[in-house]
Amino acid sequence: MKTHKAIAKRFRVTRNKKVVQKKTGQNHFRIKKSGKYKINKKGKKQISKVYQKSIIKAIG
């Protein structure tokens, strides 16, 4: 089965089969956001188990 490239760019599967994604709202218009907001947007967020199976299947 082919890899779904759009999903592969946005999600990553960890060693323990957890799916993580970059948090939204980090690319532009950040100058007017508070420091607390920007700190909370750092890092990755874990995807709920409802969607994990379909994402892993699409990535291959």
PDB file of N, CA, C and O in Angstrom, chain B, residues numbered from 101:
ATOM      1  N   MET B 101       0.838  -1.179   0.000  1.00  0.00           N
ATOM      2  CA  MET B 101       0.000   0.000   0.000  1.00  0.00           C
ATOM      3  C   MET B 101       0.886   1.247   0.000  1.00  0.00           C
ATOM      4  O   MET B 101       1.901   1.285   0.695  1.00  0.00           O
ATOM      5  N   LYS B 102       0.513   2.251  -0.762  1.00  0.00           N
ATOM      6  CA  LYS B 102       1.298   3.473  -0.855  1.00  0.00           C
ATOM      7  C   LYS B 102       1.126   4.328   0.399  1.00  0.00           C
ATOM      8  O   LYS B 102       0.097   4.279   1.073  1.00  0.00           O
ATOM      9  N   THR B 103       2.157   5.108   0.690  1.00  0.00           N
ATOM     10  CA  THR B 103       2.105   6.046   1.805  1.00  0.00           C
ATOM     11  C   THR B 103       1.293   7.265   1.403  1.00  0.00           C
ATOM     12  O   THR B 103       1.455   7.793   0.303  1.00  0.00           O
ATOM     13  N   HIS B 104       0.420   7.709   2.297  1.00  0.00           N
ATOM     14  CA  HIS B 104      -0.346   8.938   2.068  1.00  0.00           C
ATOM     15  C   HIS B 104       0.561  10.097   2.469  1.00  0.00           C
ATOM     16  O   HIS B 104       0.777  10.338   3.657  1.00  0.00           O
ATOM     17  N   LYS B 105       1.094  10.817   1.476  1.00  0.00           N
ATOM     18  CA  LYS B 105       2.143  11.810   1.711  1.00  0.00           C
ATOM     19  C   LYS B 105       1.687  12.981   2.573  1.00  0.00           C
ATOM     20  O   LYS B 105       2.465  13.482   3.384  1.00  0.00           O
ATOM     21  N   ALA B 106       0.442  13.428   2.414  1.00  0.00           N
ATOM     22  CA  ALA B 106      -0.044  14.563   3.206  1.00  0.00           C
ATOM     23  C   ALA B 106      -0.084  14.215   4.687  1.00  0.00           C
ATOM     24  O   ALA B 106       0.233  15.051   5.534  1.00  0.00           O
ATOM     25  N   ILE B 107      -0.470  12.985   5.000  1.00  0.00           N
ATOM     26  CA  ILE B 107      -0.506  12.547   6.401  1.00  0.00           C
ATOM     27  C   ILE B 107       0.916  12.325   6.915  1.00  0.00           C
ATOM     28  O   ILE B 107       1.219  12.659   8.060  1.00  0.00           O
ATOM     29  N   ALA B 108       1.780  11.769   6.083  1.00  0.00           N
ATOM     30  CA  ALA B 108       3.160  11.497   6.493  1.00  0.00           C
ATOM     31  C   ALA B 108       3.913  12.777   6.835  1.00  0.00           C
ATOM     32  O   ALA B 108       4.799  12.755   7.689  1.00  0.00           O
ATOM     33  N   LYS B 109       3.580  13.891   6.188  1.00  0.00           N
ATOM     34  CA  LYS B 109       4.222  15.170   6.475  1.00  0.00           C
ATOM     35  C   LYS B 109       3.784  15.754   7.813  1.00  0.00           C
ATOM     36  O   LYS B 109       4.550  16.475   8.451  1.00  0.00           O
ATOM     37  N   ARG B 110       2.574  15.456   8.241  1.00  0.00           N
ATOM     38  CA  ARG B 110       1.994  16.105   9.416  1.00  0.00           C
ATOM     39  C   ARG B 110       2.103  15.297  10.703  1.00  0.00           C
ATOM     40  O   ARG B 110       2.063  15.871  11.791  1.00  0.00           O
ATOM     41  N   PHE B 111       2.240  13.982  10.601  1.00  0.00           N
ATOM     42  CA  PHE B 111       2.237  13.119  11.774  1.00  0.00           C
ATOM     43  C   PHE B 111       3.498  12.274  11.813  1.00  0.00           C
ATOM     44  O   PHE B 111       4.136  12.024  10.790  1.00  0.00           O
ATOM     45  N   ARG B 112       3.844  11.837  13.028  1.00  0.00           N
ATOM     46  CA  ARG B 112       4.992  10.957  13.220  1.00  0.00           C
ATOM     47  C   ARG B 112       4.597   9.874  14.208  1.00  0.00           C
ATOM     48  O   ARG B 112       3.891  10.143  15.180  1.00  0.00           O
ATOM     49  N   VAL B 113       5.051   8.645  13.962  1.00  0.00           N
ATOM     50  CA  VAL B 113       4.749   7.521  14.844  1.00  0.00           C
ATOM     51  C   VAL B 113       5.977   7.254  15.697  1.00  0.00           C
ATOM     52  O   VAL B 113       7.078   7.089  15.172  1.00  0.00           O
ATOM     53  N   THR B 114       5.792   7.209  17.020  1.00  0.00           N
ATOM     54  CA  THR B 114       6.898   6.966  17.939  1.00  0.00           C
ATOM     55  C   THR B 114       7.181   5.470  18.028  1.00  0.00           C
ATOM     56  O   THR B 114       6.489   4.660  17.411  1.00  0.00           O
ATOM     57  N   ARG B 115       8.194   5.115  18.795  1.00  0.00           N
ATOM     58  CA  ARG B 115       8.546   3.702  18.974  1.00  0.00           C
ATOM     59  C   ARG B 115       7.413   2.913  19.611  1.00  0.00           C
ATOM     60  O   ARG B 115       7.216   1.738  19.300  1.00  0.00           O
ATOM     61  N   ASN B 116       6.677   3.551  20.491  1.00  0.00           N
ATOM     62  CA  ASN B 116       5.593   2.874  21.210  1.00  0.00           C
ATOM     63  C   ASN B 116       4.269   2.943  20.473  1.00  0.00           C
ATOM     64  O   ASN B 116       3.213   2.729  21.067  1.00  0.00           O
ATOM     65  N   LYS B 117       4.319   3.244  19.170  1.00  0.00           N
ATOM     66  CA  LYS B 117       3.129   3.296  18.303  1.00  0.00           C
ATOM     67  C   LYS B 117       2.163   4.411  18.688  1.00  0.00           C
ATOM     68  O   LYS B 117       0.958   4.298  18.464  1.00  0.00           O
ATOM     69  N   LYS B 118       2.691   5.488  19.266  1.00  0.00           N
ATOM     70  CA  LYS B 118       1.873   6.671  19.520  1.00  0.00           C
ATOM     71  C   LYS B 118       2.046   7.624  18.347  1.00  0.00           C
ATOM     72  O   LYS B 118       3.130   7.717  17.771  1.00  0.00           O
ATOM     73  N   VAL B 119       0.983   8.327  17.997  1.00  0.00           N
ATOM     74  CA  VAL B 119       1.032   9.269  16.882  1.00  0.00           C
ATOM     75  C   VAL B 119       1.099  10.677  17.455  1.00  0.00           C
ATOM     76  O   VAL B 119       0.259  11.057  18.272  1.00  0.00           O
ATOM     77  N   VAL B 120       2.100  11.457  17.028  1.00  0.00           N
ATOM     78  CA  VAL B 120       2.266  12.824  17.511  1.00  0.00           C
ATOM     79  C   VAL B 120       2.230  13.792  16.343  1.00  0.00           C
ATOM     80  O   VAL B 120       2.504  13.430  15.199  1.00  0.00           O
ATOM     81  N   GLN B 121       1.883  15.041  16.661  1.00  0.00           N
ATOM     82  CA  GLN B 121       1.709  16.082  15.657  1.00  0.00           C
ATOM     83  C   GLN B 121       2.219  17.398  16.231  1.00  0.00           C
ATOM     84  O   GLN B 121       2.152  17.619  17.440  1.00  0.00           O
ATOM     85  N   LYS B 122       2.727  18.270  15.367  1.00  0.00           N
ATOM     86  CA  LYS B 122       3.128  19.610  15.780  1.00  0.00           C
ATOM     87  C   LYS B 122       1.880  20.394  16.173  1.00  0.00           C
ATOM     88  O   LYS B 122       0.850  20.310  15.504  1.00  0.00           O
ATOM     89  N   LYS B 123       1.975  21.146  17.247  1.00  0.00           N
ATOM     90  CA  LYS B 123       0.831  21.956  17.669  1.00  0.00           C
ATOM     91  C   LYS B 123       0.566  23.071  16.665  1.00  0.00           C
ATOM     92  O   LYS B 123       1.494  23.592  16.047  1.00  0.00           O
ATOM     93  N   THR B 124      -0.694  23.429  16.508  1.00  0.00           N
ATOM     94  CA  THR B 124      -1.069  24.442  15.525  1.00  0.00           C
ATOM     95  C   THR B 124      -0.795  25.851  16.049  1.00  0.00           C
ATOM     96  O   THR B 124      -0.616  26.055  17.249  1.00  0.00           O
ATOM     97  N   GLY B 125      -0.764  26.812  15.137  1.00  0.00           N
ATOM     98  CA  GLY B 125      -0.625  28.217  15.505  1.00  0.00           C
ATOM     99  C   GLY B 125       0.795  28.663  15.756  1.00  0.00           C
ATOM    100  O   GLY B 125       1.015  29.566  16.563  1.00  0.00           O
ATOM    101  N   GLN B 126       1.776  28.057  15.088  1.00  0.00           N
ATOM    102  CA  GLN B 126       3.174  28.401  15.332  1.00  0.00           C
ATOM    103  C   GLN B 126       3.865  29.086  14.166  1.00  0.00           C
ATOM    104  O   GLN B 126       5.033  29.451  14.296  1.00  0.00           O
ATOM    105  N   ASN B 127       3.209  29.276  13.043  1.00  0.00           N
ATOM    106  CA  ASN B 127       3.926  29.693  11.845  1.00  0.00           C
ATOM    107  C   ASN B 127       4.020  31.204  11.640  1.00  0.00           C
ATOM    108  O   ASN B 127       5.104  31.698  11.332  1.00  0.00           O
ATOM    109  N   HIS B 128       2.954  31.940  11.797  1.00  0.00           N
ATOM    110  CA  HIS B 128       3.020  33.383  11.569  1.00  0.00           C
ATOM    111  C   HIS B 128       2.026  34.095  12.471  1.00  0.00           C
ATOM    112  O   HIS B 128       1.206  33.457  13.130  1.00  0.00           O
ATOM    113  N   PHE B 129       2.102  35.426  12.497  1.00  0.00           N
ATOM    114  CA  PHE B 129       1.311  36.285  13.385  1.00  0.00           C
ATOM    115  C   PHE B 129       1.594  35.984  14.861  1.00  0.00           C
ATOM    116  O   PHE B 129       0.685  36.038  15.689  1.00  0.00           O
ATOM    117  N   ARG B 130       2.842  35.669  15.188  1.00  0.00           N
ATOM    118  CA  ARG B 130       3.183  35.326  16.568  1.00  0.00           C
ATOM    119  C   ARG B 130       3.607  36.545  17.383  1.00  0.00           C
ATOM    120  O   ARG B 130       3.690  36.462  18.608  1.00  0.00           O
ATOM    121  N   ILE B 131       3.874  37.663  16.734  1.00  0.00           N
ATOM    122  CA  ILE B 131       4.377  38.840  17.442  1.00  0.00           C
ATOM    123  C   ILE B 131       3.349  39.376  18.434  1.00  0.00           C
ATOM    124  O   ILE B 131       3.711  39.894  19.490  1.00  0.00           O
ATOM    125  N   LYS B 132       2.083  39.254  18.099  1.00  0.00           N
ATOM    126  CA  LYS B 132       1.039  39.779  18.981  1.00  0.00           C
ATOM    127  C   LYS B 132       0.544  38.774  20.017  1.00  0.00           C
ATOM    128  O   LYS B 132      -0.309  39.103  20.841  1.00  0.00           O
ATOM    129  N   LYS B 133       1.069  37.561  19.983  1.00  0.00           N
ATOM    130  CA  LYS B 133       0.673  36.545  20.956  1.00  0.00           C
ATOM    131  C   LYS B 133       1.495  36.711  22.233  1.00  0.00           C
ATOM    132  O   LYS B 133       2.620  37.208  22.196  1.00  0.00           O
ATOM    133  N   SER B 134       0.932  36.297  23.345  1.00  0.00           N
ATOM    134  CA  SER B 134       1.631  36.406  24.619  1.00  0.00           C
ATOM    135  C   SER B 134       2.715  35.334  24.724  1.00  0.00           C
ATOM    136  O   SER B 134       2.689  34.330  24.013  1.00  0.00           O
ATOM    137  N   GLY B 135       3.660  35.570  25.618  1.00  0.00           N
ATOM    138  CA  GLY B 135       4.736  34.605  25.825  1.00  0.00           C
ATOM    139  C   GLY B 135       4.220  33.286  26.349  1.00  0.00           C
ATOM    140  O   GLY B 135       4.718  32.225  25.973  1.00  0.00           O
ATOM    141  N   LYS B 136       3.225  33.344  27.216  1.00  0.00           N
ATOM    142  CA  LYS B 136       2.634  32.128  27.776  1.00  0.00           C
ATOM    143  C   LYS B 136       2.006  31.276  26.676  1.00  0.00           C
ATOM    144  O   LYS B 136       2.132  30.051  26.677  1.00  0.00           O
ATOM    145  N   TYR B 137       1.333  31.935  25.743  1.00  0.00           N
ATOM    146  CA  TYR B 137       0.704  31.243  24.612  1.00  0.00           C
ATOM    147  C   TYR B 137       1.760  30.529  23.765  1.00  0.00           C
ATOM    148  O   TYR B 137       1.581  29.377  23.369  1.00  0.00           O
ATOM    149  N   LYS B 138       2.873  31.242  23.493  1.00  0.00           N
ATOM    150  CA  LYS B 138       3.918  30.685  22.642  1.00  0.00           C
ATOM    151  C   LYS B 138       4.633  29.517  23.313  1.00  0.00           C
ATOM    152  O   LYS B 138       4.992  28.542  22.654  1.00  0.00           O
ATOM    153  N   ILE B 139       4.837  29.618  24.618  1.00  0.00           N
ATOM    154  CA  ILE B 139       5.474  28.523  25.347  1.00  0.00           C
ATOM    155  C   ILE B 139       4.588  27.281  25.324  1.00  0.00           C
ATOM    156  O   ILE B 139       5.087  26.168  25.165  1.00  0.00           O
ATOM    157  N   ASN B 140       3.276  27.465  25.480  1.00  0.00           N
ATOM    158  CA  ASN B 140       2.351  26.332  25.455  1.00  0.00           C
ATOM    159  C   ASN B 140       2.274  25.674  24.083  1.00  0.00           C
ATOM    160  O   ASN B 140       1.900  24.505  23.978  1.00  0.00           O
ATOM    161  N   LYS B 141       2.620  26.404  23.041  1.00  0.00           N
ATOM    162  CA  LYS B 141       2.564  25.861  21.685  1.00  0.00           C
ATOM    163  C   LYS B 141       3.828  25.100  21.296  1.00  0.00           C
ATOM    164  O   LYS B 141       3.877  24.509  20.217  1.00  0.00           O
ATOM    165  N   LYS B 142       4.848  25.101  22.148  1.00  0.00           N
ATOM    166  CA  LYS B 142       6.074  24.365  21.848  1.00  0.00           C
ATOM    167  C   LYS B 142       5.828  22.865  21.968  1.00  0.00           C
ATOM    168  O   LYS B 142       4.956  22.416  22.712  1.00  0.00           O
ATOM    169  N   GLY B 143       6.610  22.111  21.226  1.00  0.00           N
ATOM    170  CA  GLY B 143       6.573  20.662  21.346  1.00  0.00           C
ATOM    171  C   GLY B 143       5.502  20.011  20.494  1.00  0.00           C
ATOM    172  O   GLY B 143       4.981  20.613  19.555  1.00  0.00           O
ATOM    173  N   LYS B 144       5.184  18.782  20.833  1.00  0.00           N
ATOM    174  CA  LYS B 144       4.246  17.970  20.065  1.00  0.00           C
ATOM    175  C   LYS B 144       3.011  17.678  20.904  1.00  0.00           C
ATOM    176  O   LYS B 144       3.035  17.784  22.130  1.00  0.00           O
ATOM    177  N   LYS B 145       1.932  17.309  20.221  1.00  0.00           N
ATOM    178  CA  LYS B 145       0.745  16.851  20.934  1.00  0.00           C
ATOM    179  C   LYS B 145       0.398  15.458  20.444  1.00  0.00           C
ATOM    180  O   LYS B 145       0.590  15.133  19.272  1.00  0.00           O
ATOM    181  N   GLN B 146      -0.113  14.641  21.348  1.00  0.00           N
ATOM    182  CA  GLN B 146      -0.458  13.267  21.012  1.00  0.00           C
ATOM    183  C   GLN B 146      -1.869  13.213  20.440  1.00  0.00           C
ATOM    184  O   GLN B 146      -2.770  13.903  20.915  1.00  0.00           O
ATOM    185  N   ILE B 147      -2.048  12.388  19.418  1.00  0.00           N
ATOM    186  CA  ILE B 147      -3.341  12.216  18.770  1.00  0.00           C
ATOM    187  C   ILE B 147      -4.145  11.191  19.559  1.00  0.00           C
ATOM    188  O   ILE B 147      -3.582  10.237  20.096  1.00  0.00           O
ATOM    189  N   SER B 148      -5.464  11.386  19.631  1.00  0.00           N
ATOM    190  CA  SER B 148      -6.313  10.469  20.386  1.00  0.00           C
ATOM    191  C   SER B 148      -6.316   9.089  19.748  1.00  0.00           C
ATOM    192  O   SER B 148      -6.055   8.944  18.553  1.00  0.00           O
ATOM    193  N   LYS B 149      -6.611   8.082  20.551  1.00  0.00           N
ATOM    194  CA  LYS B 149      -6.575   6.696  20.093  1.00  0.00           C
ATOM    195  C   LYS B 149      -7.604   6.411  19.012  1.00  0.00           C
ATOM    196  O   LYS B 149      -7.459   5.446  18.262  1.00  0.00           O
ATOM    197  N   VAL B 150      -8.628   7.226  18.922  1.00  0.00           N
ATOM    198  CA  VAL B 150      -9.666   7.035  17.908  1.00  0.00           C
ATOM    199  C   VAL B 150      -9.072   7.137  16.505  1.00  0.00           C
ATOM    200  O   VAL B 150      -9.458   6.384  15.611  1.00  0.00           O
ATOM    201  N   TYR B 151      -8.135   8.065  16.310  1.00  0.00           N
ATOM    202  CA  TYR B 151      -7.573   8.325  14.991  1.00  0.00           C
ATOM    203  C   TYR B 151      -6.244   7.617  14.739  1.00  0.00           C
ATOM    204  O   TYR B 151      -5.798   7.538  13.594  1.00  0.00           O
ATOM    205  N   GLN B 152      -5.610   7.104  15.785  1.00  0.00           N
ATOM    206  CA  GLN B 152      -4.271   6.547  15.638  1.00  0.00           C
ATOM    207  C   GLN B 152      -4.205   5.395  14.642  1.00  0.00           C
ATOM    208  O   GLN B 152      -3.280   5.330  13.832  1.00  0.00           O
ATOM    209  N   LYS B 153      -5.163   4.499  14.695  1.00  0.00           N
ATOM    210  CA  LYS B 153      -5.131   3.314  13.834  1.00  0.00           C
ATOM    211  C   LYS B 153      -5.194   3.699  12.358  1.00  0.00           C
ATOM    212  O   LYS B 153      -4.455   3.150  11.540  1.00  0.00           O
ATOM    213  N   SER B 154      -6.074   4.639  12.017  1.00  0.00           N
ATOM    214  CA  SER B 154      -6.210   5.033  10.615  1.00  0.00           C
ATOM    215  C   SER B 154      -4.983   5.806  10.126  1.00  0.00           C
ATOM    216  O   SER B 154      -4.597   5.676   8.964  1.00  0.00           O
ATOM    217  N   ILE B 155      -4.366   6.607  10.997  1.00  0.00           N
ATOM    218  CA  ILE B 155      -3.171   7.360  10.613  1.00  0.00           C
ATOM    219  C   ILE B 155      -1.997   6.414  10.376  1.00  0.00           C
ATOM    220  O   ILE B 155      -1.267   6.564   9.397  1.00  0.00           O
ATOM    221  N   ILE B 156      -1.812   5.441  11.269  1.00  0.00           N
ATOM    222  CA  ILE B 156      -0.730   4.475  11.113  1.00  0.00           C
ATOM    223  C   ILE B 156      -0.911   3.676   9.824  1.00  0.00           C
ATOM    224  O   ILE B 156       0.062   3.394   9.124  1.00  0.00           O
ATOM    225  N   LYS B 157      -2.138   3.316   9.514  1.00  0.00           N
ATOM    226  CA  LYS B 157      -2.427   2.566   8.287  1.00  0.00           C
ATOM    227  C   LYS B 157      -2.107   3.407   7.047  1.00  0.00           C
ATOM    228  O   LYS B 157      -1.573   2.887   6.067  1.00  0.00           O
ATOM    229  N   ALA B 158      -2.431   4.700   7.085  1.00  0.00           N
ATOM    230  CA  ALA B 158      -2.191   5.577   5.939  1.00  0.00           C
ATOM    231  C   ALA B 158      -0.705   5.855   5.728  1.00  0.00           C
ATOM    232  O   ALA B 158      -0.251   6.000   4.593  1.00  0.00           O
ATOM    233  N   ILE B 159       0.051   5.929   6.822  1.00  0.00           N
ATOM    234  CA  ILE B 159       1.485   6.186   6.712  1.00  0.00           C
ATOM    235  C   ILE B 159       2.202   4.961   6.149  1.00  0.00           C
ATOM    236  O   ILE B 159       3.178   5.084   5.410  1.00  0.00           O
ATOM    237  N   GLY B 160       1.711   3.794   6.504  1.00  0.00           N
ATOM    238  CA  GLY B 160       2.285   2.580   5.922  1.00  0.00           C
ATOM    239  C   GLY B 160       3.049   1.852   6.939  1.00  0.00           C
ATOM    240  O   GLY B 160       3.613   0.797   6.649  1.00  0.00           O
TER     241      GLY B 160
END
